[in-house]
Amino acid sequence: MDDAQVQQHLAQAPGWSLVEGAIQKRFDFADYHRTMAFVNAQAWVAHVEDHHPDLLVSYNRCTVRFNTHSVGGISINDFICAAKLDALVHSAAP
């Protein structure tokens, strides 16, 4: 994707931003248990999609970074997986 396409997709992806050649979002949780539940659910999405992000996991947050190594940048698959994570978190919210 070129820069304009990335920006166009970011405009439709609340909370996601472009950081050092990847799209990134921080997900905040109430505690470690909920953070790890998200990480495990995210791992399943990554497995099913065969697209694996970089994760930075802390007690009550997880930062997720997507880019596509095979294309050397950001692809539509990064945004598809980002949307699936947003839907996952949204569906789990009380």
KEBA-378441 format. One record per residue: residue number from 1; residue in three letters; x, y, z of N, C-alpha, C, O in turn. Coordinates in Angstrom, 1 decimal. Layout:
<n NUM	res ALA	n_px X	n_py Y	n_pz Z	ca_px X	ca_py Y	ca_pz Z	c_px X	c_py Y	c_pz Z	o_px X	o_py Y	o_pz Z>
...
//
This chain:
<n 1	res MET	n_px 0.8	n_py -1.2	n_pz 0.0	ca_px 0.0	ca_py 0.0	ca_pz 0.0	c_px 0.9	c_py 1.2	c_pz 0.0	o_px 1.9	o_py 1.3	o_pz 0.7>
<n 2	res ASP	n_px 0.5	n_py 2.2	n_pz -0.7	ca_px 1.2	ca_py 3.5	ca_pz -0.7	c_px 0.7	c_py 4.3	c_pz 0.5	o_px -0.3	o_py 3.9	o_pz 1.2>
<n 3	res ASP	n_px 1.4	n_py 5.4	n_pz 0.8	ca_px 1.1	ca_py 6.2	ca_pz 2.0	c_px -0.4	c_py 6.7	c_pz 2.0	o_px -1.0	o_py 6.8	o_pz 3.0>
<n 4	res ALA	n_px -0.9	n_py 7.1	n_pz 0.8	ca_px -2.3	ca_py 7.6	ca_pz 0.7	c_px -3.3	c_py 6.5	c_pz 1.1	o_px -4.2	o_py 6.8	o_pz 1.8>
<n 5	res GLN	n_px -3.0	n_py 5.3	n_pz 0.6	ca_px -3.9	ca_py 4.2	ca_pz 0.9	c_px -3.9	c_py 3.9	c_pz 2.4	o_px -4.9	o_py 3.6	o_pz 3.0>
<n 6	res VAL	n_px -2.7	n_py 3.9	n_pz 3.0	ca_px -2.5	ca_py 3.6	ca_pz 4.4	c_px -3.3	c_py 4.6	c_pz 5.2	o_px -4.1	o_py 4.3	o_pz 6.1>
<n 7	res GLN	n_px -3.2	n_py 5.9	n_pz 4.9	ca_px -3.9	ca_py 7.0	ca_pz 5.6	c_px -5.4	c_py 6.9	c_pz 5.4	o_px -6.1	o_py 7.1	o_pz 6.3>
<n 8	res GLN	n_px -5.8	n_py 6.5	n_pz 4.2	ca_px -7.2	ca_py 6.3	ca_pz 4.0	c_px -7.8	c_py 5.2	c_pz 4.9	o_px -8.9	o_py 5.3	o_pz 5.4>
<n 9	res HIS	n_px -7.1	n_py 4.1	n_pz 5.0	ca_px -7.5	ca_py 3.0	ca_pz 5.8	c_px -7.4	c_py 3.3	c_pz 7.3	o_px -8.3	o_py 3.0	o_pz 8.1>
<n 10	res LEU	n_px -6.4	n_py 4.1	n_pz 7.7	ca_px -6.3	ca_py 4.5	ca_pz 9.1	c_px -7.4	c_py 5.4	c_pz 9.5	o_px -7.9	o_py 5.3	o_pz 10.7>
<n 11	res ALA	n_px -8.0	n_py 6.2	n_pz 8.6	ca_px -9.1	ca_py 7.1	ca_pz 8.9	c_px -10.3	c_py 6.3	c_pz 9.3	o_px -11.2	o_py 6.8	o_pz 9.9>
<n 12	res GLN	n_px -10.4	n_py 5.0	n_pz 8.9	ca_px -11.5	ca_py 4.1	ca_pz 9.2	c_px -11.2	c_py 3.1	c_pz 10.3	o_px -12.0	o_py 2.2	o_pz 10.6>
<n 13	res ALA	n_px -10.0	n_py 3.3	n_pz 10.9	ca_px -9.6	ca_py 2.4	ca_pz 12.0	c_px -9.3	c_py 3.1	c_pz 13.3	o_px -8.1	o_py 3.4	o_pz 13.5>
<n 14	res PRO	n_px -10.3	n_py 3.4	n_pz 14.1	ca_px -10.1	ca_py 4.2	ca_pz 15.3	c_px -9.1	c_py 3.6	c_pz 16.2	o_px -9.1	o_py 2.5	o_pz 16.5>
<n 15	res GLY	n_px -8.2	n_py 4.5	n_pz 16.6	ca_px -7.2	ca_py 4.1	ca_pz 17.6	c_px -5.9	c_py 3.6	c_pz 17.0	o_px -4.9	o_py 3.5	o_pz 17.7>
<n 16	res TRP	n_px -5.9	n_py 3.2	n_pz 15.7	ca_px -4.7	ca_py 2.6	ca_pz 15.1	c_px -4.0	c_py 3.8	c_pz 14.5	o_px -4.5	o_py 4.8	o_pz 14.0>
<n 17	res SER	n_px -2.6	n_py 3.7	n_pz 14.5	ca_px -1.8	ca_py 4.7	ca_pz 14.0	c_px -0.6	c_py 4.1	c_pz 13.3	o_px -0.3	o_py 3.0	o_pz 13.5>
<n 18	res LEU	n_px 0.0	n_py 4.9	n_pz 12.4	ca_px 1.2	ca_py 4.5	ca_pz 11.7	c_px 2.4	c_py 4.8	c_pz 12.6	o_px 2.7	o_py 6.0	o_pz 12.9>
<n 19	res VAL	n_px 3.2	n_py 3.8	n_pz 12.9	ca_px 4.4	ca_py 4.0	ca_pz 13.7	c_px 5.5	c_py 3.1	c_pz 13.2	o_px 5.5	o_py 1.9	o_pz 13.2>
<n 20	res GLU	n_px 6.5	n_py 3.8	n_pz 12.7	ca_px 7.7	ca_py 3.1	ca_pz 12.2	c_px 7.4	c_py 1.9	c_pz 11.2	o_px 7.9	o_py 0.8	o_pz 11.4>
<n 21	res GLY	n_px 6.6	n_py 2.2	n_pz 10.2	ca_px 6.3	ca_py 1.2	ca_pz 9.2	c_px 5.3	c_py 0.1	c_pz 9.5	o_px 5.3	o_py -0.9	o_pz 8.8>
<n 22	res ALA	n_px 4.6	n_py 0.3	n_pz 10.6	ca_px 3.6	ca_py -0.6	ca_pz 11.0	c_px 2.3	c_py 0.1	c_pz 11.5	o_px 2.4	o_py 1.3	o_pz 11.9>
<n 23	res ILE	n_px 1.2	n_py -0.5	n_pz 11.5	ca_px 0.0	ca_py 0.0	ca_pz 12.2	c_px 0.0	c_py -0.5	c_pz 13.6	o_px 0.3	o_py -1.7	o_pz 13.8>
<n 24	res GLN	n_px -0.3	n_py 0.4	n_pz 14.5	ca_px -0.2	ca_py 0.0	ca_pz 15.9	c_px -1.4	c_py 0.5	c_pz 16.7	o_px -1.9	o_py 1.6	o_pz 16.4>
<n 25	res LYS	n_px -1.7	n_py -0.2	n_pz 17.7	ca_px -2.8	ca_py 0.2	ca_pz 18.7	c_px -2.5	c_py -0.4	c_pz 20.0	o_px -2.1	o_py -1.5	o_pz 20.2>
<n 26	res ARG	n_px -2.8	n_py 0.4	n_pz 21.1	ca_px -2.7	ca_py -0.1	ca_pz 22.4	c_px -4.1	c_py -0.4	c_pz 23.0	o_px -5.0	o_py 0.4	o_pz 22.9>
<n 27	res PHE	n_px -4.2	n_py -1.6	n_pz 23.5	ca_px -5.4	ca_py -2.0	ca_pz 24.1	c_px -5.2	c_py -2.0	c_pz 25.6	o_px -4.3	o_py -2.7	o_pz 26.1>
<n 28	res ASP	n_px -6.1	n_py -1.4	n_pz 26.3	ca_px -6.0	ca_py -1.3	ca_pz 27.8	c_px -7.1	c_py -2.2	c_pz 28.4	o_px -8.2	o_py -2.3	o_pz 27.9>
<n 29	res PHE	n_px -6.7	n_py -2.8	n_pz 29.6	ca_px -7.6	ca_py -3.8	ca_pz 30.3	c_px -7.5	c_py -3.5	c_pz 31.7	o_px -6.7	o_py -2.8	o_pz 32.2>
<n 30	res ALA	n_px -8.5	n_py -4.1	n_pz 32.5	ca_px -8.6	ca_py -3.8	ca_pz 33.9	c_px -7.5	c_py -4.5	c_pz 34.7	o_px -7.1	o_py -4.0	o_pz 35.8>
<n 31	res ASP	n_px -7.0	n_py -5.6	n_pz 34.2	ca_px -6.1	ca_py -6.4	ca_pz 35.0	c_px -5.3	c_py -7.4	c_pz 34.1	o_px -5.6	o_py -7.5	o_pz 32.9>
<n 32	res TYR	n_px -4.4	n_py -8.1	n_pz 34.7	ca_px -3.5	ca_py -9.0	ca_pz 33.9	c_px -4.3	c_py -10.2	c_pz 33.3	o_px -4.1	o_py -10.6	o_pz 32.2>
<n 33	res HIS	n_px -5.3	n_py -10.7	n_pz 34.1	ca_px -6.1	ca_py -11.8	ca_pz 33.5	c_px -6.8	c_py -11.4	c_pz 32.2	o_px -6.8	o_py -12.2	o_pz 31.3>
<n 34	res ARG	n_px -7.4	n_py -10.2	n_pz 32.2	ca_px -8.1	ca_py -9.8	ca_pz 31.0	c_px -7.1	c_py -9.5	c_pz 29.8	o_px -7.4	o_py -9.7	o_pz 28.7>
<n 35	res THR	n_px -5.9	n_py -9.0	n_pz 30.2	ca_px -4.9	ca_py -8.7	ca_pz 29.2	c_px -4.5	c_py -10.1	c_pz 28.5	o_px -4.4	o_py -10.2	o_pz 27.3>
<n 36	res MET	n_px -4.3	n_py -11.1	n_pz 29.4	ca_px -3.8	ca_py -12.4	ca_pz 28.8	c_px -4.9	c_py -13.1	c_pz 28.1	o_px -4.7	o_py -13.8	o_pz 27.1>
<n 37	res ALA	n_px -6.2	n_py -12.9	n_pz 28.5	ca_px -7.3	ca_py -13.4	ca_pz 27.7	c_px -7.3	c_py -12.8	c_pz 26.3	o_px -7.5	o_py -13.5	o_pz 25.3>
<n 38	res PHE	n_px -7.1	n_py -11.5	n_pz 26.2	ca_px -7.0	ca_py -10.8	ca_pz 24.9	c_px -5.8	c_py -11.4	c_pz 24.1	o_px -6.0	o_py -11.7	o_pz 22.9>
<n 39	res VAL	n_px -4.7	n_py -11.5	n_pz 24.7	ca_px -3.5	ca_py -12.1	ca_pz 24.0	c_px -3.8	c_py -13.4	c_pz 23.5	o_px -3.4	o_py -13.7	o_pz 22.3>
<n 40	res ASN	n_px -4.4	n_py -14.3	n_pz 24.3	ca_px -4.7	ca_py -15.6	ca_pz 23.8	c_px -5.8	c_py -15.6	c_pz 22.7	o_px -5.7	o_py -16.4	o_pz 21.7>
<n 41	res ALA	n_px -6.8	n_py -14.8	n_pz 22.8	ca_px -7.8	ca_py -14.6	ca_pz 21.7	c_px -7.1	c_py -14.1	c_pz 20.4	o_px -7.4	o_py -14.5	o_pz 19.3>
<n 42	res GLN	n_px -6.2	n_py -13.1	n_pz 20.6	ca_px -5.5	ca_py -12.5	ca_pz 19.5	c_px -4.7	c_py -13.6	c_pz 18.8	o_px -4.5	o_py -13.6	o_pz 17.6>
<n 43	res ALA	n_px -4.1	n_py -14.5	n_pz 19.6	ca_px -3.2	ca_py -15.6	ca_pz 19.0	c_px -4.1	c_py -16.5	c_pz 18.1	o_px -3.6	o_py -16.9	o_pz 17.1>
<n 44	res TRP	n_px -5.3	n_py -16.7	n_pz 18.5	ca_px -6.2	ca_py -17.5	ca_pz 17.7	c_px -6.5	c_py -16.8	c_pz 16.4	o_px -6.5	o_py -17.4	o_pz 15.3>
<n 45	res VAL	n_px -6.8	n_py -15.5	n_pz 16.4	ca_px -7.1	ca_py -14.8	ca_pz 15.2	c_px -5.8	c_py -14.8	c_pz 14.3	o_px -6.0	o_py -15.0	o_pz 13.1>
<n 46	res ALA	n_px -4.7	n_py -14.6	n_pz 14.9	ca_px -3.4	ca_py -14.6	ca_pz 14.1	c_px -3.2	c_py -16.0	c_pz 13.4	o_px -2.8	o_py -16.1	o_pz 12.3>
<n 47	res HIS	n_px -3.5	n_py -17.1	n_pz 14.2	ca_px -3.4	ca_py -18.4	ca_pz 13.6	c_px -4.3	c_py -18.6	c_pz 12.5	o_px -3.9	o_py -19.1	o_pz 11.4>
<n 48	res VAL	n_px -5.6	n_py -18.3	n_pz 12.7	ca_px -6.6	ca_py -18.5	ca_pz 11.6	c_px -6.2	c_py -17.6	c_pz 10.4	o_px -6.4	o_py -18.1	o_pz 9.2>
<n 49	res GLU	n_px -5.8	n_py -16.4	n_pz 10.6	ca_px -5.5	ca_py -15.5	ca_pz 9.5	c_px -4.1	c_py -15.8	c_pz 8.9	o_px -3.7	o_py -15.3	o_pz 7.8>
<n 50	res ASP	n_px -3.3	n_py -16.6	n_pz 9.6	ca_px -1.9	ca_py -16.8	ca_pz 9.2	c_px -1.1	c_py -15.5	c_pz 9.0	o_px -0.4	o_py -15.3	o_pz 8.1>
<n 51	res HIS	n_px -1.4	n_py -14.6	n_pz 10.0	ca_px -0.8	ca_py -13.2	ca_pz 10.0	c_px -0.5	c_py -12.8	c_pz 11.4	o_px -1.5	o_py -12.6	o_pz 12.2>
<n 52	res HIS	n_px 0.7	n_py -12.8	n_pz 11.8	ca_px 1.1	ca_py -12.7	ca_pz 13.2	c_px 1.8	c_py -11.3	c_pz 13.5	o_px 2.8	o_py -11.0	o_pz 12.9>
<n 53	res PRO	n_px 1.1	n_py -10.6	n_pz 14.4	ca_px 1.7	ca_py -9.2	ca_pz 14.8	c_px 2.8	c_py -9.3	c_pz 15.8	o_px 3.0	o_py -10.4	o_pz 16.4>
<n 54	res ASP	n_px 3.4	n_py -8.2	n_pz 16.0	ca_px 4.3	ca_py -8.1	ca_pz 17.2	c_px 3.5	c_py -7.6	c_pz 18.3	o_px 2.6	o_py -6.8	o_pz 18.2>
<n 55	res LEU	n_px 3.7	n_py -8.2	n_pz 19.5	ca_px 3.0	ca_py -7.8	ca_pz 20.7	c_px 3.9	c_py -7.3	c_pz 21.8	o_px 5.0	o_py -7.8	o_pz 22.0>
<n 56	res LEU	n_px 3.5	n_py -6.3	n_pz 22.5	ca_px 4.2	ca_py -5.8	ca_pz 23.7	c_px 3.1	c_py -5.9	c_pz 24.8	o_px 2.2	o_py -5.2	o_pz 24.8>
<n 57	res VAL	n_px 3.4	n_py -6.9	n_pz 25.7	ca_px 2.4	ca_py -7.2	ca_pz 26.7	c_px 2.9	c_py -6.7	c_pz 28.1	o_px 4.0	o_py -7.0	o_pz 28.5>
<n 58	res SER	n_px 2.0	n_py -6.0	n_pz 28.8	ca_px 2.2	ca_py -5.5	ca_pz 30.1	c_px 1.1	c_py -6.0	c_pz 31.0	o_px 0.2	o_py -6.7	o_pz 30.5>
<n 59	res TYR	n_px 1.1	n_py -5.6	n_pz 32.3	ca_px 0.1	ca_py -6.0	ca_pz 33.2	c_px -1.4	c_py -5.8	c_pz 32.7	o_px -2.2	o_py -6.7	o_pz 32.7>
<n 60	res ASN	n_px -1.6	n_py -4.5	n_pz 32.3	ca_px -3.0	ca_py -4.2	ca_pz 32.0	c_px -3.1	c_py -3.6	c_pz 30.6	o_px -4.0	o_py -2.8	o_pz 30.3>
<n 61	res ARG	n_px -2.2	n_py -3.9	n_pz 29.7	ca_px -2.3	ca_py -3.4	ca_pz 28.3	c_px -1.5	c_py -4.3	c_pz 27.4	o_px -0.6	o_py -5.1	o_pz 27.8>
<n 62	res CYS	n_px -1.8	n_py -4.2	n_pz 26.1	ca_px -1.1	ca_py -4.9	ca_pz 25.1	c_px -1.1	c_py -4.0	c_pz 23.9	o_px -2.1	o_py -3.5	o_pz 23.4>
<n 63	res THR	n_px 0.1	n_py -3.8	n_pz 23.4	ca_px 0.3	ca_py -3.0	ca_pz 22.1	c_px 0.5	c_py -4.0	c_pz 21.0	o_px 1.4	o_py -4.9	o_pz 21.1>
<n 64	res VAL	n_px -0.3	n_py -3.8	n_pz 20.0	ca_px -0.3	ca_py -4.7	ca_pz 18.8	c_px 0.2	c_py -3.9	c_pz 17.6	o_px -0.2	o_py -2.8	o_pz 17.3>
<n 65	res ARG	n_px 1.2	n_py -4.5	n_pz 16.9	ca_px 1.8	ca_py -3.9	ca_pz 15.7	c_px 1.7	c_py -4.9	c_pz 14.5	o_px 2.2	o_py -6.0	o_pz 14.6>
<n 66	res PHE	n_px 1.1	n_py -4.4	n_pz 13.4	ca_px 0.9	ca_py -5.2	ca_pz 12.2	c_px 1.7	c_py -4.6	c_pz 11.1	o_px 1.7	o_py -3.4	o_pz 10.9>
<n 67	res ASN	n_px 2.5	n_py -5.4	n_pz 10.4	ca_px 3.0	ca_py -5.0	ca_pz 9.1	c_px 3.2	c_py -6.4	c_pz 8.3	o_px 3.1	o_py -7.4	o_pz 9.0>
<n 68	res THR	n_px 3.4	n_py -6.3	n_pz 7.0	ca_px 3.5	ca_py -7.5	ca_pz 6.3	c_px 5.0	c_py -7.6	c_pz 5.7	o_px 5.4	o_py -6.9	o_pz 4.8>
<n 69	res HIS	n_px 5.7	n_py -8.5	n_pz 6.4	ca_px 7.1	ca_py -8.7	ca_pz 6.0	c_px 7.3	c_py -9.0	c_pz 4.6	o_px 8.3	o_py -8.6	o_pz 3.9>
<n 70	res SER	n_px 6.4	n_py -9.9	n_pz 4.0	ca_px 6.6	ca_py -10.3	ca_pz 2.6	c_px 6.5	c_py -9.2	c_pz 1.6	o_px 7.0	o_py -9.4	o_pz 0.5>
<n 71	res VAL	n_px 5.8	n_py -8.1	n_pz 1.9	ca_px 5.7	ca_py -7.0	ca_pz 1.0	c_px 6.6	c_py -5.8	c_pz 1.4	o_px 6.6	o_py -4.8	o_pz 0.8>
<n 72	res GLY	n_px 7.2	n_py -6.0	n_pz 2.6	ca_px 8.1	ca_py -4.9	ca_pz 3.1	c_px 7.3	c_py -3.6	c_pz 3.5	o_px 7.9	o_py -2.5	o_pz 3.3>
<n 73	res GLY	n_px 6.1	n_py -3.8	n_pz 4.0	ca_px 5.4	ca_py -2.6	ca_pz 4.4	c_px 4.0	c_py -3.1	c_pz 4.9	o_px 3.9	o_py -4.1	o_pz 5.6>
<n 74	res ILE	n_px 3.0	n_py -2.2	n_pz 4.7	ca_px 1.7	ca_py -2.5	ca_pz 5.2	c_px 0.8	c_py -3.0	c_pz 4.0	o_px 0.8	o_py -2.4	o_pz 2.9>
<n 75	res SER	n_px 0.0	n_py -4.0	n_pz 4.3	ca_px -0.9	ca_py -4.5	ca_pz 3.3	c_px -2.4	c_py -4.5	c_pz 3.8	o_px -2.6	o_py -4.1	o_pz 5.0>
<n 76	res ILE	n_px -3.3	n_py -4.8	n_pz 3.0	ca_px -4.7	ca_py -4.8	ca_pz 3.4	c_px -4.9	c_py -5.8	c_pz 4.5	o_px -5.8	o_py -5.6	o_pz 5.3>
<n 77	res ASN	n_px -4.1	n_py -6.9	n_pz 4.5	ca_px -4.3	ca_py -7.9	ca_pz 5.5	c_px -4.0	c_py -7.4	c_pz 6.9	o_px -4.6	o_py -7.8	o_pz 7.9>
<n 78	res ASP	n_px -3.1	n_py -6.4	n_pz 7.0	ca_px -2.9	ca_py -5.8	ca_pz 8.3	c_px -4.2	c_py -5.1	c_pz 8.8	o_px -4.5	o_py -5.2	o_pz 10.0>
<n 79	res PHE	n_px -4.9	n_py -4.4	n_pz 7.9	ca_px -6.1	ca_py -3.7	ca_pz 8.3	c_px -7.2	c_py -4.7	c_pz 8.6	o_px -8.1	o_py -4.5	o_pz 9.5>
<n 80	res ILE	n_px -7.3	n_py -5.8	n_pz 7.9	ca_px -8.3	ca_py -6.8	ca_pz 8.1	c_px -8.1	c_py -7.4	c_pz 9.5	o_px -9.0	o_py -7.5	o_pz 10.3>
<n 81	res CYS	n_px -6.8	n_py -7.7	n_pz 9.9	ca_px -6.6	ca_py -8.3	ca_pz 11.2	c_px -6.8	c_py -7.3	c_pz 12.3	o_px -7.3	o_py -7.6	o_pz 13.4>
<n 82	res ALA	n_px -6.5	n_py -6.0	n_pz 12.0	ca_px -6.7	ca_py -5.0	ca_pz 13.0	c_px -8.2	c_py -4.9	c_pz 13.3	o_px -8.7	o_py -4.7	o_pz 14.4>
<n 83	res ALA	n_px -9.0	n_py -4.9	n_pz 12.2	ca_px -10.5	ca_py -4.8	ca_pz 12.4	c_px -11.0	c_py -6.0	c_pz 13.2	o_px -11.9	o_py -5.9	o_pz 14.0>
<n 84	res LYS	n_px -10.5	n_py -7.2	n_pz 12.9	ca_px -10.9	ca_py -8.4	ca_pz 13.7	c_px -10.6	c_py -8.2	c_pz 15.2	o_px -11.4	o_py -8.7	o_pz 16.0>
<n 85	res LEU	n_px -9.4	n_py -7.6	n_pz 15.5	ca_px -9.1	ca_py -7.4	ca_pz 16.9	c_px -10.0	c_py -6.4	c_pz 17.5	o_px -10.5	o_py -6.6	o_pz 18.7>
<n 86	res ASP	n_px -10.3	n_py -5.3	n_pz 16.8	ca_px -11.3	ca_py -4.3	ca_pz 17.3	c_px -12.6	c_py -5.0	c_pz 17.6	o_px -13.3	o_py -4.7	o_pz 18.6>
<n 87	res ALA	n_px -13.1	n_py -5.8	n_pz 16.7	ca_px -14.4	ca_py -6.5	ca_pz 16.8	c_px -14.3	c_py -7.4	c_pz 18.0	o_px -15.3	o_py -7.6	o_pz 18.7>
<n 88	res LEU	n_px -13.2	n_py -8.1	n_pz 18.2	ca_px -13.1	ca_py -9.0	ca_pz 19.3	c_px -13.2	c_py -8.3	c_pz 20.6	o_px -13.9	o_py -8.7	o_pz 21.5>
<n 89	res VAL	n_px -12.5	n_py -7.2	n_pz 20.8	ca_px -12.6	ca_py -6.4	ca_pz 22.0	c_px -14.0	c_py -5.8	c_pz 22.2	o_px -14.5	o_py -5.8	o_pz 23.3>
<n 90	res HIS	n_px -14.5	n_py -5.3	n_pz 21.1	ca_px -15.9	ca_py -4.7	ca_pz 21.2	c_px -16.9	c_py -5.7	c_pz 21.6	o_px -17.8	o_py -5.4	o_pz 22.4>
<n 91	res SER	n_px -16.8	n_py -6.9	n_pz 21.1	ca_px -17.8	ca_py -7.9	ca_pz 21.5	c_px -17.7	c_py -8.4	c_pz 22.9	o_px -18.6	o_py -9.0	o_pz 23.5>
<n 92	res ALA	n_px -16.5	n_py -8.3	n_pz 23.5	ca_px -16.2	ca_py -8.7	ca_pz 24.8	c_px -16.5	c_py -7.6	c_pz 25.9	o_px -16.6	o_py -7.9	o_pz 27.1>
<n 93	res ALA	n_px -16.7	n_py -6.4	n_pz 25.4	ca_px -17.0	ca_py -5.3	ca_pz 26.4	c_px -18.3	c_py -5.5	c_pz 27.1	o_px -19.3	o_py -5.9	o_pz 26.5>
<n 94	res PRO	n_px -18.3	n_py -5.1	n_pz 28.4	ca_px -19.6	ca_py -5.3	ca_pz 29.1	c_px -20.7	c_py -4.3	c_pz 28.7	o_px -21.8	o_py -4.3	o_pz 29.2>
//
